[in-house]
Amino acid sequence: MEIFITYIIPIVLGVTLGLGIMALKDYYTAKIEGLDAETFKAGMRKAQLIDVRPKKAFDEGRIKGARHFTVGALTHKNQTKVRKDLPVYLVHSSKRKVKRAARRISLAGFEQVYYLNTPYHTE
């Protein structure tokens, strides 16, 4: 029991605290920006428009010029279909999910990541 208190508990607490600090650092260092609908629409033809909605939702309400990728495909290190030096505009029907996707993509090395601040809905 003494070994558990002396060694195991401090190690587990240290690792947990370290992982928590790393997660917060990544959360706050991501360079992402939310855009309103008008600004997004004005700039989306000059950028790479990526739809990260589920495949079914993408097929039902396509945005002209948008490409469909999962977040995992965008952050994969062998990914070459999306240029990292051009602006990336992300669309999703959930604001929480698009912000999470934008943050992951930014941390994967994309320089200019923007997302639609309001959920995308087809009219």
N, C-alpha and C positions, 0 to 999 in steps of 0.2 A: 504494500500500500504506500509505503514511503517513496518508492521509486516512481510510482504513478504521480504522486503529488509533486515530487521534486523535478521530474523530467517531462513526463507526458503532457500534463496540463499546460505548462509554459510553452512547450513546442506547438501544441494545437492552437493556443491563443495567439502566439506570434504569427503563425502561418495565416490564420483567419484575419488578423488585423492587417497583415501585409497585402493579402488579396483584396481586402476592402479598400485600402488606400489606392492600390493600382486601378481598381474599377472606377473610383471617383476621379482619379487623374485622367483616365481615358474619357470619362463622361464630360469633363469640363474642357479638355483640350481639343475636342473635335471641332472642326471649322465648318459649321453648317449654318444655313440661313433660311428662314421661312419667308415665303413671298405670298402676297395677296393674289387673288385671281387675275386682276388686270395686269400686274407686273409679270406674273408667271406667263400669261398668254402672250404678252408682248415679247418676251425673251425666249420662249420655247423653240422658236424656229432657228435661233442662232446657237442652240445648245443640243446636247444629246438628251432626248426625252426618253426616260426609262419608266416603264410601268411595272411596279412591284406587287400589283394585286395578284390574287390567285388566278390561275390560268382560265378558269371558267368565267370569272368577272371580266378579265381582259378580253376574252372572245365576245362576250355579250355587249360590252360598251367600249369598243376600241377608240383611242384617240388617234387622229390622223398623224402619222409620222412617228408614233411611239413604238418602242421595241419592248418586248416582255423579257424580263430576267428575274430570277429569284435573287435574293440578297446573297445567298451562298455562292451563286455563280459569279456575281460581281466581285466578291471578295476573295475568290479562289486565286491563288498566285499564278496559275497558268492562263488566266483570262486575258484575251487579247482583242476582244470584240468592241470594247469600250475604251476610248482614249482617256488617260488620266489627266492630260493637260488641258482638255476642253471642259467647259461647264457641263455639269450633269444636273438635269432637272428630274426629280422623282415624283411619282404620282401613286397614291394609294387611297382607298376609301376610308381608311382609319388614320387619323392624325397621329395617334400614339405609335402605330406601326411604321408610318412613313418617317417619323423622327428617329425611331430606332434604326431603321434601314439607312437613313442619311448619316447617322453617327457612325455606324459600322463601315460604311463605304468611305467616309472621310478618314477614318483611322487606318483604312487599307491603302491609303496613299493618293486618293483623289483630291485634287487641289480646290476645286470650286464645286461645292455641293449645295444645291437648293432644293427645297421641297414646297409643294403646294400647301399653304397654311390651312386651307379649308378642305374638307374631304371632297374628292372628285365624284361627281354623280353625273350619269348620262341623262340628257334631257330628252 
